[in-house]
Amino acid sequence: MRIDQLVPAFHRGDAIGDEAYELRGFLRSRGYESEIYCLTRDRGQEGEARLFGDFPPPAASDITLLHFALPSPLTQGLAALPSKKAILYHNITPPEFFEGLNPEMARISRIGRRELRWLEPSVDLALADSEFNRLELAALGYGNTHVFPLFVDFAKYERPMSRFMYDFLRDDRVNILFVGRVAPNKRIENLIKTVFYFKKYISPLVRLIVVGKAGTFPSYYESVSRMADEFHLKPEEVRFLGHVPDEEMYAVYKASDVFLSLSEHEGFCLPLVESMIFDLPVVALASTAVPYTLGESGVLVSSFRPDRAAELVDIVARDAALRDRLRAAGRRELARLKAFPREEFLLARFEELRSR
């Protein structure tokens, strides 16, 4: 029996690519024939993922799983297959966030959401990596929906951090961290407003650190950078680090005092889990998948106000007892995530498909 995975673009080191790689290894260990097929792949990954043009027709008893996060020819390709069909939905950011800033991204988002709706009658099993994403599938009419949490390679976070980066950031300032690409749904402008309020009314010793790619939405990045300048926030008070190596990212987490997320759309939000791993307390806007991923390990706010966000950051940064409670809650959430029987859960769902 074959259980193959389809991925529009295969990249090692990103969430979907690592998920597909980990699942293939498990399926092979259980005796299944299993390959990853893609439309494009990173150079050097030819041995890890085959091109979809070489995909051999599956039998009706086989299972094909599509990782859905982008529109692609794989959507129609999956629907046309005779095999049992499954998707693992990683979410698509709504196009409204991109209108006026990146028309191409808005177009891709609209097409992706149309494809997701169109695919529903063809799918036998609909998995989602968060409860928020599962509810979205159910609202579109998908049946047989289940949460299959995002794969997290916990071992990689045990590697050494960059001591230079840690020492560079550890001074008298309160370090407020956000990890994620500089994109309009992340509401970087609200982070800057919060830091401005903190500096003016609480303490001038504050620093916002943003780790994540800034090139996807250059006009948005320019606008939030300009906002920081207009608020007279100095470069040492707002630092856009861009994409950094893992060892530097670990150092940033360890050097920070509070993780602050004011994002208005998240499908899972891996940085919340990373904050738990590094015992970093979280203050977050209770939007989309954030409450499901965070659980009880952070302080949630129902709406954004810069004064409220800044005061909460200050309380969490200073209150040792509260920090200890949040860290303990984070460890409990991590234990639940680690204890989830990913492989056995997935095999049980696949066995249900075979018995139909």
Secondary structure as GFF3:
##gff-version 3
##sequence-region A 1 356
A	DSSP	beta_strand	3	10	.	.	.	ID=ss1
A	DSSP	alpha_helix	15	29	.	.	.	ID=ss2
A	DSSP	beta_strand	36	41	.	.	.	ID=ss3
A	DSSP	beta_strand	50	51	.	.	.	ID=ss4
A	DSSP	three_ten_helix	52	54	.	.	.	ID=ss5
A	DSSP	beta_strand	63	68	.	.	.	ID=ss6
A	DSSP	alpha_helix	73	79	.	.	.	ID=ss7
A	DSSP	beta_strand	84	89	.	.	.	ID=ss8
A	DSSP	three_ten_helix	95	97	.	.	.	ID=ss9
A	DSSP	alpha_helix	103	119	.	.	.	ID=ss10
A	DSSP	three_ten_helix	120	122	.	.	.	ID=ss11
A	DSSP	beta_strand	125	128	.	.	.	ID=ss12
A	DSSP	alpha_helix	131	139	.	.	.	ID=ss13
A	DSSP	beta_strand	145	147	.	.	.	ID=ss14
A	DSSP	three_ten_helix	154	158	.	.	.	ID=ss15
A	DSSP	alpha_helix	163	169	.	.	.	ID=ss16
A	DSSP	beta_strand	174	179	.	.	.	ID=ss17
A	DSSP	three_ten_helix	184	186	.	.	.	ID=ss18
A	DSSP	alpha_helix	188	197	.	.	.	ID=ss19
A	DSSP	pi_helix	198	202	.	.	.	ID=ss20
A	DSSP	beta_strand	206	211	.	.	.	ID=ss21
A	DSSP	alpha_helix	218	230	.	.	.	ID=ss22
A	DSSP	beta_strand	238	242	.	.	.	ID=ss23
A	DSSP	alpha_helix	246	255	.	.	.	ID=ss24
A	DSSP	beta_strand	258	261	.	.	.	ID=ss25
A	DSSP	alpha_helix	270	277	.	.	.	ID=ss26
A	DSSP	beta_strand	282	285	.	.	.	ID=ss27
A	DSSP	alpha_helix	290	294	.	.	.	ID=ss28
A	DSSP	beta_strand	298	301	.	.	.	ID=ss29
A	DSSP	alpha_helix	306	318	.	.	.	ID=ss30
A	DSSP	alpha_helix	320	339	.	.	.	ID=ss31
A	DSSP	alpha_helix	342	355	.	.	.	ID=ss32
###
